[in-house]
Amino acid sequence: MTHIEYFKLQAKNLFRDYKTKTSHVDEADGNSYYKYDPKYFDVDAIFVDYDWDEEAFSLMNANTPLLSWLDSVNGPIYRKLLKSG
Protein backbone atom coordinates (compact mmCIF):
# COMPACT_ATOMS: atom_id res chain seq x y z
CA MET A 1 0.00 0.00 0.00
CA THR A 2 1.44 3.37 -0.98
CA HIS A 3 1.43 6.35 1.36
CA ILE A 4 -1.31 8.02 -0.67
CA GLU A 5 -3.48 4.89 -0.57
CA TYR A 6 -3.02 4.73 3.20
CA PHE A 7 -3.94 8.40 3.52
CA LYS A 8 -7.10 7.90 1.43
CA LEU A 9 -8.04 4.88 3.53
CA GLN A 10 -7.76 6.92 6.72
CA ALA A 11 -9.95 9.67 5.24
CA LYS A 12 -12.55 7.00 4.41
CA ASN A 13 -12.28 5.60 7.95
CA LEU A 14 -12.84 9.08 9.39
CA PHE A 15 -15.91 9.52 7.21
CA ARG A 16 -17.21 6.07 8.24
CA ASP A 17 -16.88 7.11 11.89
CA TYR A 18 -18.66 10.39 11.12
CA LYS A 19 -21.60 8.48 9.62
CA THR A 20 -22.18 6.76 12.99
CA LYS A 21 -23.64 10.02 14.30
CA THR A 22 -26.97 10.09 16.07
CA SER A 23 -28.81 13.23 17.12
CA HIS A 24 -29.50 13.82 20.82
CA VAL A 25 -31.20 16.60 22.77
CA ASP A 26 -29.83 17.64 26.16
CA GLU A 27 -32.79 17.50 28.51
CA ALA A 28 -31.26 20.06 30.87
CA ASP A 29 -30.89 22.93 28.41
CA GLY A 30 -32.65 21.70 25.25
CA ASN A 31 -29.58 21.97 23.02
CA SER A 32 -29.18 19.33 20.33
CA TYR A 33 -25.88 17.64 19.57
CA TYR A 34 -24.49 14.57 17.86
CA LYS A 35 -23.11 11.46 19.50
CA TYR A 36 -20.77 9.14 17.64
CA ASP A 37 -19.96 5.46 17.92
CA PRO A 38 -16.54 5.57 16.21
CA LYS A 39 -14.33 2.65 15.36
CA TYR A 40 -11.18 4.43 14.15
CA PHE A 41 -11.07 8.06 15.36
CA ASP A 42 -12.23 10.27 18.22
CA VAL A 43 -14.67 12.14 15.99
CA ASP A 44 -15.83 14.54 18.73
CA ALA A 45 -12.26 15.69 19.38
CA ILE A 46 -11.56 16.16 15.67
CA PHE A 47 -14.62 18.37 15.18
CA VAL A 48 -13.75 20.44 18.24
CA ASP A 49 -10.03 20.73 17.42
CA TYR A 50 -10.54 21.68 13.78
CA ASP A 51 -13.81 23.60 14.24
CA TRP A 52 -15.59 21.62 11.51
CA ASP A 53 -19.27 22.10 10.75
CA GLU A 54 -20.78 18.72 11.54
CA GLU A 55 -23.71 19.39 9.19
CA ALA A 56 -21.51 20.06 6.14
CA PHE A 57 -18.88 17.35 6.63
CA SER A 58 -18.25 15.10 3.61
CA LEU A 59 -15.75 12.59 2.31
CA MET A 60 -14.27 15.37 0.17
CA ASN A 61 -13.16 17.32 3.25
CA ALA A 62 -12.44 14.34 5.51
CA ASN A 63 -8.79 14.52 4.50
CA THR A 64 -8.22 18.07 5.75
CA PRO A 65 -8.08 17.31 9.51
CA LEU A 66 -5.92 14.27 8.79
CA LEU A 67 -3.57 16.29 6.63
CA SER A 68 -3.32 19.03 9.27
CA TRP A 69 -2.65 16.52 12.02
CA LEU A 70 -0.10 14.54 10.02
CA ASP A 71 1.65 17.73 8.97
CA SER A 72 1.86 19.00 12.55
CA VAL A 73 3.18 15.67 13.83
CA ASN A 74 5.58 14.82 11.04
CA GLY A 75 6.17 18.11 9.22
CA PRO A 76 8.71 17.81 6.41
CA ILE A 77 8.93 14.02 6.69
CA TYR A 78 5.26 13.63 5.84
CA ARG A 79 5.41 16.10 2.94
CA LYS A 80 8.36 14.17 1.51
CA LEU A 81 6.42 10.90 1.75
CA LEU A 82 3.45 12.45 -0.05
CA LYS A 83 5.69 13.55 -2.89
CA SER A 84 7.20 10.06 -3.18
CA GLY A 85 3.75 8.56 -2.88
Number of C-alpha atoms within 10 A of each C-alpha: 7 11 14 14 11 12 17 16 13 17 21 17 18 24 22 17 18 26 14 14 16 11 9 12 11 9 8 6 7 9 9 11 12 14 14 15 14 18 13 12 16 14 20 14 10 15 15 11 10 12 10 14 9 14 7 7 14 14 15 10 13 20 19 13 18 17 15 12 14 15 14 11 11 11 12 11 11 16 14 11 12 13 9 10 12
